[in-house]
Amino acid sequence: MTGLWQFFVFGAMPDVALFLGVGSGLAKGQLHPRAVRLYNALHHPAGPLAFAIVAAAFMPVGYLVGAGAWALHLGIDRVAGYGLRTPDGFQRA
């Protein structure tokens, strides 16, 4: 069962920013500007790549599974049409 909890935690982690981005008075599909920096940081491909390198070198194999789950999350988001956000919280074109 090595890597099972890491798969689920790191697979869901990038969407933590969505909870911070909920608010009233926003347009449809808009993320609150206070959450954009965190959202973009968690949804940039450099994050799981750097974590995979560190995990492969210094951590148990379960964390490498977590890095893969994080990268998979980003890949699924991109296929579904979700990418990084503009500073005002809208999807970048």
C-alpha positions in Angstrom: 0.0 0.0 0.0 3.0 2.2 -0.3 2.0 5.5 -2.0 -1.7 5.1 -1.6 -2.3 8.0 0.7 0.3 10.1 -1.2 -1.6 9.4 -4.5 -4.9 10.7 -3.1 -3.4 13.7 -1.1 -1.1 14.9 -3.8 -3.7 14.2 -6.5 -6.3 16.5 -4.7 -3.8 19.1 -3.3 -3.8 21.4 -6.3 -7.5 22.1 -5.9 -7.0 23.5 -2.3 -6.7 26.9 -3.9 -10.2 26.6 -5.3 -11.6 26.5 -1.8 -9.8 29.8 -1.1 -11.1 31.3 -4.3 -14.8 30.9 -3.6 -16.6 34.2 -2.9 -19.6 36.2 -3.7 -19.7 38.8 -6.5 -17.5 36.8 -8.9 -18.3 36.2 -12.5 -19.0 32.6 -13.7 -15.7 30.7 -13.8 -13.8 33.4 -12.0 -11.5 32.6 -9.1 -11.2 35.2 -6.3 -8.0 37.1 -6.9 -6.7 36.3 -3.4 -6.3 32.6 -4.5 -4.8 33.1 -8.0 -1.2 33.0 -6.9 -1.6 29.8 -4.9 -3.7 28.3 -7.7 -1.1 29.1 -10.4 1.7 27.9 -8.2 0.0 24.5 -7.5 -1.0 24.1 -11.2 2.4 25.0 -12.7 4.2 21.9 -14.1 7.5 22.9 -12.4 6.0 22.0 -9.0 5.5 18.2 -9.5 8.7 18.0 -11.5 10.8 19.5 -8.7 9.0 17.4 -6.1 9.6 14.3 -8.2 13.4 15.0 -8.3 13.5 15.6 -4.6 11.3 12.6 -3.9 13.5 10.3 -6.1 16.7 11.5 -4.4 15.7 11.8 -0.7 12.3 10.4 0.1 10.5 7.0 0.2 9.0 5.8 -3.0 5.5 6.7 -2.0 6.3 10.4 -2.4 7.4 9.7 -6.0 3.9 8.3 -6.5 2.5 11.5 -5.0 4.5 13.6 -7.5 3.1 11.4 -10.3 -0.4 12.0 -9.0 0.1 15.7 -8.9 1.4 15.7 -12.5 -1.6 13.5 -13.5 -4.0 16.1 -11.9 -2.4 18.8 -14.0 -2.5 16.8 -17.1 -6.2 16.0 -16.6 -6.9 19.7 -16.0 -5.2 20.7 -19.2 -7.1 18.1 -21.2 -10.3 19.4 -19.7 -9.4 22.9 -20.7 -8.3 24.3 -17.3 -5.0 26.1 -17.1 -3.4 28.9 -15.3 -5.3 32.0 -14.3 -5.0 35.6 -15.0 -4.4 38.0 -12.0 -8.1 38.8 -11.9 -9.0 35.1 -11.7 -10.1 34.1 -15.2 -8.8 31.2 -17.3 -5.9 32.3 -19.5 -6.8 32.1 -23.2 
